[in-house]
Amino acid sequence: MKPSPKKNVKTKAVLTKAHSEKLLAIKRQAELLAADNLEANPSIEAIYWFPDEEEIRLIEVEANMIPSHSGSLEPFYFAPALRENLPSPIGLAVIRPEEVGTLTLPDEWGDWTMAIPLEIGR
């Protein structure tokens, strides 16, 4: 028996809402982490968030970083930090300004068109 179209629409709406809430929670965590990192290191020029429902994915841009020799983004990964109100795992990379948009991202991060600049305290 085929499900009725009304049930499919309702199910899709519930899934979309759950998806949005999860993504919003990750975004809040990303903004918290970005603000903390910017406070600790004012030489950060920009911070980009790559939306994902399972982990925080940030790229920080800083002129005094060593350039990438591989041509690929190589993030560091951290476990969730519940005490710091960061219950999601974290992928974080720091790159030079001229590398923005040019480095190859990890496949699961998507591409540079996914990058959302975070305006944190600026």
N, C-alpha and C positions, 0 to 999 in steps of 0.2 A: 504494500500500500504506500502510495506517495504522500509525503507530508503536505499539508495545505500551505499555500503561499503565505497566509497570514502568520502561521507559526514560524516560518522561515524568516520573515521580516522581524518579528519580535525577537527571535533568537539572535539574529544579526545585530539588532539594536543593543541587546544585553551584552553581547560579546564586544561590540564597539565601545560601549560605556566602560566595561571592565578594562579594555585595552587603554582607553584614554586615562582612566584613574591610575593605572599602573605606570603609564608613561609620565603622567604629571608628578607622581611620587618620585620617580627617578630624576625628573627635571629639578624638583626642589632639592634633592640631595646633591645634584650636580652644582646647583647655584650655591649651596652651603659650602661645599668643598672648594669651589672656585673663589668665593669670598674669603675663606680662611687662607687659601694659598696666596691670594693677592695681598692680604694683610701681612703675611709672613715674608713675602717677597715682592716689594713694590716695583721691581724691574720687569715684571711680567707686562707685556705690551697688549696682549689679547688672549682670550680664552675661548675655545670653540667646543661646543657640545655636539656629540653625535648621538641622536636619539636611539634608544634601545630599551626594551621592556625588562631586561634581565640584569643589565649592569650599567654603571656610570662610565661614559667614555668621553674623556676630555683631552684636548690638546692645548697646552700652554705655549705661548710664543714669547721668546726671550732672546734678545740680541747677543747676550754673552754666552750662548750655548755653542758647543762644538758642532760643526755641521755633520749631517748624516753622510757616512761613506758608502752606505748600501743603497741609497735612493729609496729606501722603504721606511715607513714609520715603524718604530720598534717600541711599543708601549710597555710600561711596567704594569704588572697586575697585582692588586692588593685584595685581601679578603675583606669581607664586610667588617665595619668597625661600629658595633652596636653602641658602645659608650659615647661615641662622637655623633650619634644619630645618623649613621650611614649604614643601613642594613643591607645594602646591595654591594656586590663586588665592584671593584674599580679598575678601569684601564686608563692609564695616564701617560702621556708623552709630552716632552718638552722639545720644541724645535726652534730654529732660527726664523726670522721674519721672511726671508727669501725662499724658505722651504714650504710656506703655506701654499696649498694647492698644487704642489709639484711632487711631493713624496707619494709613493704608492702606499695605500692604506691596507691594513689587514682585510681580507675578504669579507669577514663578518661585519666590518664597520661601514661597508658601502663605499661611496666615493665622496669627493670633496663637495659635491652639491648638497650633501646631507648635513654639512657643517652649519651649526647655528651659533653665531657670536653671542656670548653672554656679556651683558652690560652689568657688571658688578661694581658698584660704587665709583663709577667714573662719569 
